[in-house]
Amino acid sequence: MHFMRKLVLLFYVLVLPIHYLHAKCSTQINKPVQIDSLEVRIAQLFKIVKNEKNNKTKLEKNREIIQLFRKALILDTNCLYPFNSLKYVGKILAPDSSFRLITWNIPMDNGTQRYSGFIQYPFEKNIIKPVFLNNNNGPSLNETDNYPGESWYGALYYKIIPDTCNHKYLILGLDLTNFFTSRKIIDVISVDKENVTFGAPIFKTDQGIQKRVIFEYSARLSMLLRFDEKTGKIVFDHLSPSDPQYTGQYQFYGPDSS
């Protein structure tokens, strides 16, 4: 079941720094000439992908994007180079500057998406470790599994929230699932010098303890899922089918103002 009417998070969110990564991204932007030229080429490839109709060609260009992005992130020794020309890439920095999360999607002609991304964080002084998030024929998304970075379900993330009680981070994301449904996700990410892992058993729901929360709804509609900085709470729309006969058919689900 992808939506729970009752959701209790087994933590209290405080926007405070947590320091299980020993290094942090610098507060000063480093801008070597090499990154500029790599960014230009990456932007050109994204433009090609946007106008391309053939899935095979799109994925070939995306492999080039991944290779160039990896090189650029290694050169960006403070995790702050903005990549301003890359309009189709999400780039969010953890509030304590311990890592940056970068994600993007490649639309397929059948309405599904192929996601790619990197976790960028300082490995040692002046050495950046970009961890590739691999969604190539990746696993399906569910509420019960942990996902390592090399076998990632794929999503576009737009918010990182420190969870000081569990020494992890909450992340809010969007999955443009197919022509019929989209999904919003509350997940947990753990980042250390050896591993990146998605998922943790901290969500208490009507169905029991879960490792993430998934809201699935009609692709024609939008759903609110955001973090309220003033109250320290995650706020979201309640979803229900447009008619009881469509219960469990998520292409008919949407916010009901309840």
C-alpha positions in Angstrom: 0.0 0.0 0.0 1.6 3.2 -1.1 -0.3 5.7 1.1 -0.9 5.6 4.8 -3.5 7.9 6.3 -1.6 7.9 9.6 2.1 8.5 9.6 4.3 8.9 12.7 8.0 9.6 12.3 10.1 7.9 14.9 12.3 10.9 15.4 12.1 14.7 16.1 13.6 16.7 13.3 16.0 19.5 14.4 17.9 21.6 11.9 21.2 21.2 13.7 24.6 20.0 12.3 25.5 16.4 12.6 29.1 15.5 12.1 29.6 11.9 11.3 31.5 12.9 8.1 34.8 14.2 9.3 35.2 16.8 6.5 32.9 19.4 5.1 32.4 21.1 1.8 34.1 24.5 1.8 32.2 27.7 1.9 34.3 29.2 -0.9 33.6 28.3 -4.6 36.6 26.9 -6.4 36.3 27.4 -10.2 39.1 25.9 -12.2 38.9 26.4 -16.0 38.5 22.7 -16.5 35.1 22.6 -14.8 33.8 25.4 -17.0 34.7 23.5 -20.1 33.2 20.3 -18.8 30.0 22.1 -17.8 29.7 23.5 -21.3 29.9 20.0 -22.8 27.5 18.5 -20.3 25.0 21.3 -21.1 25.3 20.5 -24.8 24.7 16.8 -24.2 21.6 17.6 -22.1 20.3 19.7 -25.0 20.8 16.8 -27.4 19.0 14.4 -25.0 16.1 16.8 -24.7 15.5 16.9 -28.4 16.3 13.2 -29.1 13.6 10.7 -29.7 15.6 7.5 -29.8 16.0 5.8 -26.4 19.3 4.2 -27.3 20.8 7.5 -28.3 19.5 9.2 -25.2 21.2 6.6 -23.0 24.5 6.8 -24.9 24.6 10.6 -24.4 23.7 10.1 -20.7 26.7 7.8 -20.3 28.9 10.6 -21.7 27.2 13.0 -19.2 28.0 10.7 -16.3 31.7 10.4 -17.3 32.0 14.2 -17.6 30.1 14.9 -14.4 32.4 12.6 -12.5 35.5 14.4 -13.8 33.9 17.8 -12.9 32.9 16.8 -9.4 36.4 15.5 -8.6 37.8 18.9 -9.7 35.3 20.7 -7.5 37.2 20.3 -4.3 34.7 22.2 -2.2 31.4 20.8 -3.5 30.1 24.3 -4.3 30.6 24.8 -8.0 27.1 25.8 -9.0 26.7 24.3 -12.5 24.3 27.1 -13.3 23.8 26.3 -16.9 22.6 22.7 -16.1 18.9 23.5 -15.9 17.8 19.9 -15.9 19.9 18.8 -12.9 18.9 19.0 -9.2 21.8 20.1 -6.9 21.1 20.3 -3.2 23.7 20.8 -0.4 23.2 19.3 3.1 22.5 22.0 5.7 25.7 21.1 7.5 27.6 21.2 4.2 28.8 17.6 4.6 27.7 16.4 1.2 25.9 17.5 -2.0 23.2 15.4 -3.7 22.9 15.7 -7.5 20.2 14.0 -9.6 18.6 14.1 -13.0 16.3 12.1 -15.2 16.2 10.9 -18.8 12.6 10.5 -20.1 12.0 7.3 -22.1 9.5 7.1 -25.0 7.2 4.7 -23.0 6.7 7.3 -20.2 9.2 5.9 -17.8 12.4 7.6 -16.6 16.0 6.6 -16.3 17.6 8.4 -13.3 21.3 9.2 -12.7 23.0 11.0 -9.9 26.0 11.5 -7.6 26.7 12.0 -3.9 29.6 14.5 -3.7 31.5 14.7 -0.4 35.0 15.3 0.9 36.9 12.1 1.3 40.2 13.6 2.6 41.5 17.2 2.6 41.2 18.6 -0.9 40.1 15.2 -2.2 36.4 14.9 -3.3 34.8 11.5 -3.7 31.8 11.5 -6.1 29.7 8.4 -5.6 27.7 7.4 -8.6 24.0 6.5 -8.1 23.3 3.8 -10.5 19.7 3.4 -11.7 20.6 1.2 -14.8 17.9 -1.5 -14.7 17.7 -0.8 -11.0 15.4 -2.4 -8.4 11.7 -1.3 -8.0 10.9 1.1 -5.3 9.3 -0.3 -2.1 9.0 0.6 1.6 11.0 -2.3 3.0 14.4 -2.5 1.3 17.7 -0.7 1.8 19.3 0.4 -1.4 23.0 1.0 -1.9 24.2 3.7 -4.3 25.2 1.1 -6.9 21.7 -0.3 -7.0 19.5 2.8 -6.6 15.8 3.0 -7.3 16.0 6.5 -8.8 14.3 9.8 -8.0 14.8 13.5 -8.2 15.6 14.9 -4.7 14.8 18.5 -3.7 15.3 18.7 0.1 17.8 17.3 2.7 16.8 17.4 6.4 19.2 16.4 9.2 17.8 13.8 11.6 20.0 14.4 14.7 18.4 11.6 16.7 19.4 8.9 14.2 22.6 10.5 12.8 21.2 10.3 9.3 19.5 12.6 6.8 15.9 12.7 5.5 15.5 13.4 1.8 12.3 14.4 -0.1 12.1 13.3 -3.7 9.9 12.9 -6.8 9.6 9.9 -9.1 7.9 10.7 -12.5 6.9 7.0 -12.6 5.1 6.8 -16.0 2.4 8.3 -18.1 -0.2 7.5 -15.4 1.3 8.0 -11.9 3.9 10.0 -10.1 5.3 9.3 -6.6 6.6 11.5 -3.8 9.1 9.9 -1.4 10.3 10.5 2.1 13.5 8.5 2.4 16.6 8.3 4.6 20.2 8.6 3.4 23.3 7.5 5.3 26.6 8.8 3.9 30.1 7.7 5.2 33.5 7.2 3.7 32.7 3.7 2.7 29.0 3.5 1.7 25.9 5.4 0.7 22.7 3.7 1.7 19.0 4.7 1.2 16.5 3.6 3.8 16.2 3.1 7.5 13.4 1.6 9.8 12.3 4.9 11.4 8.8 5.4 10.0 5.8 4.1 12.0 2.7 3.6 9.9 -0.6 1.7 9.9 1.2 -1.1 8.1 4.1 -1.3 10.7 7.7 0.1 10.7 8.9 1.1 7.2 12.2 2.3 5.8 10.6 5.0 3.6 7.2 6.5 2.8 5.8 6.5 -0.7 2.9 8.5 -1.9 1.6 7.5 -5.4 -1.0 9.6 -7.3 -2.2 10.6 -10.7 0.5 12.0 -13.0 -2.0 14.7 -14.1 -2.1 16.2 -10.6 0.4 17.6 -8.1 1.0 16.7 -4.4 2.4 18.9 -1.6 5.3 17.3 0.3 7.6 19.8 2.0 9.5 20.5 5.2 8.2 23.3 7.4 11.3 25.0 8.8 9.3 26.8 11.6 7.6 23.8 13.1 10.3 21.1 12.2 7.6 19.0 10.6 7.1 17.4 7.2 3.8 18.5 5.7 2.0 16.6 3.0 -1.4 16.3 1.2 -3.7 13.4 2.0 -4.4 11.3 -1.0 -7.5 9.3 -1.9 -9.2 7.9 -5.0 -11.6 10.1 -7.0 -14.2 7.4 -6.4 -14.1 4.4 -3.9 -14.3 1.9 -6.8 -10.8 3.0 -7.8 -9.2 2.1 -4.4 -5.7 0.8 -5.1 -5.6 2.2 -8.6 -3.2 5.1 -8.0 -3.8 6.8 -11.4 -7.1 7.9 -9.9 -5.6 9.2 -6.6 -5.1 12.9 -5.8 -5.2 15.4 -2.8 -8.6 15.5 -1.2 -8.1 18.5 1.1 -8.7 16.5 4.2 
